């Protein structure tokens, strides 16, 4: 579904991501772990077409992000760590705008909006302007917007930041259920316990370099993911 091949991204003399290769298959929940500044967000923004990159190739379902970014974006949803929404809109107008962009039928959008806003406890707030929402409410709205067109790949940057425990639980359940239907998830997180319990595969990145990747069991062995991460963080790249 998502192929990152030999990705390199530089900012001037600084190499933010260095020759990174990852493959995320359909139906897979793939965790992307690293300290602040390791290159996670740069990689994610390259995958969703927000950052150009210097070397390598990224494809989504066989389509090049560089050559056909519009088609790639039509197949995915992206949830950033800090949702940048149109705050002058009401919640419902924003969700309908997103549904229009992805050409979701009225019947399907209404059913999904009703289902997910009820689930996340923001249904009663949809008539209010987004500017009045708390950070957590904006995060929930961004998640609902990402689910409206039932994408086959959802890319998320720290999706659990700002969510209350119930909302975080619901997001994890949605991810598990959608993965069973073939949707792939690629997300960064600092919450190692969540990654250990939720993910099929994990990659750990440090200073732009891939340190290790594999199934959760392959990466952590008989240790906890936290122990492995802290040990790898202490080693030179």
Beta strands, then each sheet from edge to edge (+ up, - down):
strand 1: 2-11
strand 2: 14-24
strand 3: 29-33
strand 4: 55-60
strand 5: 63-64
strand 6: 76-79
strand 7: 153-157
strand 8: 184-188
strand 9: 201-206
strand 10: 209-215
sheet 1: 2+ 1- 4+ 5-
sheet 2: 6+ 7+ 8+ 3+ 9+ 10-
end
